[in-house]
C-alpha cells in the first residue's frame, strides 16, 4: 500500500522541495497531498479521516491567525485530537528557532530547514520507527 503524505507549508518552493525529497525516498510508493496553510491542512486531515496520512510534514511559520502559537503548532494540536491520526508520524520542518522544544512538547519529530539539504535526514525521520 502506498504511503500517504501531507506536506503543509505556505512556501510553494519548499513544498516542491519536500515533494522531491519524499519521492526520492519512497519512489512510486507514495501519494502526496499538499496544503498551503494550517487551516487548509486541517481541512485535508478531516476530509481524509477514513484513510489517514502516514506522515504529516508541517512548517511552523505560516498564517499569523493563531498567535501566540505558530500556525504549525496549532495544526499539530488539532491533529492530536483525532484518534485516527495517533499512528501518523508528524514531522516539523521549519526555520523557527524553537522547533526542538515544540517537537518535544507534542511528541513529534523535527528537521530544521537549514538541514533539509541532507536526504539522509529525511530518510531517518521518515523511515525510522515507522
Phi and psi in degrees as a GROMACS rama.xvg file:
@    title "Ramachandran Plot"
@    xaxis  label "Phi"
@    yaxis  label "Psi"
@TYPE xy
-67.2272  144.96  UNK-2
-73.8432  137.514  UNK-3
-105.481  124.86  UNK-4
-128.488  135.414  UNK-5
-112.975  125.473  UNK-6
-109.2  121.378  UNK-7
-119.425  111.261  UNK-8
-159.469  140.6  UNK-9
-84.1339  -4.40722  UNK-10
-99.7106  116.24  UNK-11
-62.9799  -31.2214  UNK-12
-65.0101  -42.3451  UNK-13
-69.0335  -37.3837  UNK-14
-59.0197  -47.2672  UNK-15
-61.1556  -41.4313  UNK-16
-61.3722  -48.2231  UNK-17
-64.2862  -40.6005  UNK-18
-59.8684  -43.2556  UNK-19
-63.6624  -44.4324  UNK-20
-62.7103  -44.6539  UNK-21
-63.3965  -41.0867  UNK-22
-65.8593  -34.756  UNK-23
-65.1307  -33.2527  UNK-24
-78.0178  -48.9342  UNK-25
-98.9217  -6.50885  UNK-26
54.9304  -125.135  UNK-27
-88.5787  1.33232  UNK-28
-92.7521  40.188  UNK-29
-146.598  144.226  UNK-30
-121.603  117.428  UNK-31
-111.202  131.473  UNK-32
-121.161  156.67  UNK-33
-130.584  157.207  UNK-34
-140.435  141.711  UNK-35
-99.7168  7.8313  UNK-36
-159.267  164.525  UNK-37
-63.8338  -39.4157  UNK-38
-62.5132  -44.5003  UNK-39
-66.3741  -36.6801  UNK-40
-60.0507  -42.7175  UNK-41
-63.4287  -39.3486  UNK-42
-59.6932  -42.8019  UNK-43
-65.1681  -41.2426  UNK-44
-60.5314  -49.2429  UNK-45
-69.4389  -33.8654  UNK-46
-76.4065  -14.0852  UNK-47
-109.156  20.601  UNK-48
-59.1493  -32.0513  UNK-49
-78.1635  -15.4178  UNK-50
-142.856  75.1926  UNK-51
-60.4981  153.096  UNK-52
-67.5792  144.239  UNK-53
-76.2349  -37.0361  UNK-54
-133.943  141.15  UNK-55
-127.796  116.036  UNK-56
-101.242  129.488  UNK-57
-138.561  141.655  UNK-58
-78.241  164.335  UNK-59
-97.7112  -46.6186  UNK-60
-94.0604  91.7133  UNK-61
-123.548  -126.077  UNK-62
-65.0519  146.229  UNK-63
-86.0458  12.6145  UNK-64
-67.6379  -13.3321  UNK-65
-113.865  16.6359  UNK-66
-55.9693  139.182  UNK-67
-84.2259  -1.67871  UNK-68
-78.969  151.602  UNK-69
-69.2649  154.067  UNK-70
-59.0634  -41.2349  UNK-71
-65.1606  -35.1121  UNK-72
-67.0135  -43.1666  UNK-73
-58.4677  -43.9124  UNK-74
-59.8773  -45.8169  UNK-75
-60.142  -43.8598  UNK-76
-58.9611  -38.9331  UNK-77
-66.2756  -44.2964  UNK-78
-58.008  -40.7752  UNK-79
-64.0865  -17.4431  UNK-80
-71.3166  -24.0344  UNK-81
-93.6303  116.05  UNK-82
-61.6891  -27.1235  UNK-83
-64.2728  -19.8665  UNK-84
-104.165  12.1022  UNK-85
-64.4203  -24.9697  UNK-86
-99.0249  1.16539  UNK-87
-79.3169  138.977  UNK-88
-89.3494  125.341  UNK-89
-106.209  131.397  UNK-90
-128.93  121.794  UNK-91
-81.5744  128.83  UNK-92
-126.889  103.022  UNK-93
-152.892  159.67  UNK-94
-92.5313  -2.9175  UNK-95
-58.782  135.331  UNK-96
-69.7392  -19.7579  UNK-97
-108.503  26.3664  UNK-98
-67.762  -29.3281  UNK-99
-61.8111  -46.2227  UNK-100
-63.3934  -43.9259  UNK-101
-62.6397  -45.2467  UNK-102
-59.2962  -43.4916  UNK-103
-64.9808  -40.0303  UNK-104
-60.2808  -35.8251  UNK-105
-105.817  1.75528  UNK-106
65.6529  41.5624  UNK-107
-121.072  171.607  UNK-108
-90.3865  168.07  UNK-109
-152.486  152.981  UNK-110
-136.232  118.962  UNK-111
-63.9824  140.593  UNK-112
-59.4883  -30.3039  UNK-113
-68.0226  -12.7157  UNK-114
-104.361  7.30442  UNK-115
-70.0672  -13.7695  UNK-116
-74.8371  -1.83319  UNK-117
-103.213  100.369  UNK-118
-60.0194  -29.0979  UNK-119
-62.1558  -34.3473  UNK-120
-61.7129  -44.9813  UNK-121
-60.0001  -49.2907  UNK-122
-56.0616  -47.1153  UNK-123
-60.2008  -44.9358  UNK-124
-73.0986  -38.0173  UNK-125
-79.5562  -38.0871  UNK-126
-97.882  -27.6893  UNK-127
-73.0723  138.461  UNK-128
57.0772  30.4764  UNK-129
